[in-house]
Amino acid sequence: MTLKKLRWKSRKGIRELDILLQKFLQSEYENLDPNQRDIFEEVLDLETYDLLNAITGKSSYNIKYETIIKKLSQLSVLTNDKA
């Protein structure tokens, strides 16, 4: 999937989540191996609140998403520390 399509798909309708996913695309996506990129695309297919709850640790998720969810969570923590 092209980066342009990923940016569009990363728009979930919750401002904080949208910003987080855009930051991930800018800072982390290029460093992912092809398998992790495929998994990231699957993560984007999760329902908005399921994804948000996974990132914030409020719900469980498929173990194959763990690396991506952890990266998103860490990026979220870094973002919050700067505010």
N, C-alpha and C positions, 0 to 999 in steps of 0.2 A: 504494500500500500504506500502511496506517495505521502510525503510529509504534509502536503497541503490537505489531503484527505484525512490524515490523522489529526491535524489541527481542528478540522471541522468536526470530526467524530469525538474529539475531546471536549466539546461544548456540551455540558451536562445540565445547564440551567441553574446551577448553584454557583454563585460568583466565586467563592473561595475554592471550590473544587475545580472550576474552570481555570482559575489562575494557577493552581497547583499543577494541573495536567499540562498546561502550556509551559510552565517552568521546567517540568520534567522533559518535555519534548526538546526544549532549548538546551538543557544542560546534561541530560543523561541518555537520551535516545540513541545518539550517534555511537555511544560506547557499548551498546548492547550487541550481543552476538545475534545471528539470524533467528535462532530458536527463541531467545528472550524477546526479540521484536514481535514474533508471532504471538507469544504469550501476552505481551503488552496489548496487542490488538484484541485478544480475547478479554482481557481485563476491561478494556473500553466497552465491551459488549455487556458488561454487568449492569444491572439496574442502578440508577444513580445513587439511591440511598444504600443499597448493598455495598457499592464501592466505597462510599463515604464512611460507612460503619466499619468496613474492613480496614481502611486506612487509619481510622481513629481507634481501632482495637475494640470496638463495641460488638463485633460479630465475627464469626469464623468464616473461612473461605477455603476454596480448593487449595491444597498444599502446593500444587504446581504454580500458583500465583505468588508464592511467598517472597521470592526475590524482588519482584516488581512492587508488591505491596510494601515491603520493607523500605525500598528505595523511596517510594512515595511518602511513606511515614516519616522517614528521616528528612526529606526535603521539606515536609510540612513543619517539622520541629524547627529546622533552621530558619524557615521563613518567619515563624512565630517569634523566635528569639530576636529577630531584627526589628520587629515592630515596636 
